[in-house]
């Protein structure tokens, strides 16, 4: 495996290095229309099931999809995505030509945006927009403004952080590809050994996953030192698994050991907020987390950690379900081994 196959993990056509730009995208060729099939390769979102389109995202997942994928879109596609997320009712009433005119783009760009968001064509996107508009008109309470200022009372900080955390969890759950999640669970449950890579805040999440898997009897180790990560990755083979956790999807210290593990034949998993980033090129399975808006008082490391921990918990529960006959006794034994540490000491 000298060069990684596409694995269907990039957001658009082959060769995308994760630094999107107008020139990196497919041309305006194709025959856009209501059915929306301009012939571009790849699958939207980087985590669809191979060989075709899965079920389109639910209407409620549209806004989270836009937030997650907008940074990887071209400027023209961003205008389309922001328009449909900002005014679903208005855009649902527009034809593909009307939306192109509204956003100052082309019909092909509108169709490509629909596909990137997970819809086979523009007609499917319009149906989702109509559903989202109906939900919004059902009397849902207005959203809390989550921007935290230096003068906010601590009670407001608590309320705003709680809202932000809830939104991140909801967005991650809505955008998580359960087909990819199931495949990752199966690989981890059957793996002889599991290496997990993460640095900074993602390193803490990697440690959390490793200790969870260790407690149910699996051989799992978290590596935050890039040298140790690579030297351990070269020992992996087919039948082993490696998990890379990188919100940006472009951290070199995470990409390198995952590439090595990929080349050695291990099954690889990426947990990232940028499904079209370089890390996905070496991932058999991509699990996408929500991309929350970063502020001065709430850096990306805070919001990304929340979504990553949800994915880690989903992986852990799924693996425990698959290995319950051995996992349950192992977990019970770990509880018993630590029980005396939670009891009052006797003199």
C-alpha positions, 0 to 999 in steps of 0.5 A: 500500500505505497499510496493510499486508495481513496477509501471514499473518505474525501469530501469531493474528488480524488487528490483533494489535499484537505486545503480546499480552493476553487481550483481544487474542485471539479469543474463546472462541467456536468448537466445540473438539474433538478435530479442533480447528478453532475458526475463528480466522483467521491461521496459527500461528507467523507463518511458515506457508505461505499458504492452509492448514496446512503439515506440523505441526512434528516432535516434537523441534521442540515444545519450541523452539516453546514457548520461541519463542512463549510470550512472545506467548501469553496466560497461559492459553495459556502454562499449556497450552504449559508443561504439554505441553512439561514432561510430553509423556507425561502430556499425550499421554494426556489428552483435550482436556477433560482437558488443559483441566482440568489447566491450569485453562483451556478446551477452546477455549484448548487447541485455540488453543494447539495451532494456535499451536504449528503443529498443525491440531488437538489430535489432531495435538498429541497425536500429536506429544506421544506421539512426543516422549515416545518420544524422551525414553524412548529413553535420551537423556543428561540436559541440562546446566544452562546457568545460569552463576553468578559463581563458576563455574570457567571450564571450566564456563562453556565447557561451559555456553555450548557447550551453550546455543549448541548448543541455540539452533542446534538450536531455530532449525533445528527451528523454521525454516519452510523454505517461508518460507526458500526464498521469501526465498532466491528473492527475494534471489537475484533482487533488484537491490538488497538493504538490510539493517537491524539495530542493536546485536548485530543490526547485526553480523549485518546486516553479516555478511549484507551482506558475504557477499552482496557477495562473491558479486556482489550489491548489498547494504548493511547499515544500522545508522543509522536515518536512513540506513536510512530514506533508503535504503529510500525508494529501493527499488522492486519487484524490490528486497529488504529484510531486517530483523533484530530479535530482539524484533520491536519495535525502532522503528529497524528497523520504520520502514525495513522499513515504508518498503521494504514500502510502496515495493513491495520484497520484505521479510524479517524475521528475528526471535525474535517472529514475532507482533511489529510487524516481521512486519506489514511482512514478506512472509517471516518467519524465526523464530529461537530464543528462549533464556532470558535470564540476568544473565550471558548477555543476550538479545543473545548467544543471539539472535545465534547463531540469527540467524547460522544463519539468515543462513548458510542465506540465503547458501548458498541464494542462492549455490545459486540464483546459482552461475554468477555467484556462484562466479566472484565469490567466487573473484575476491574470494579472489584479491583478498585472497590477498596479504594472507594471504601472508607479506610479502616485503621 
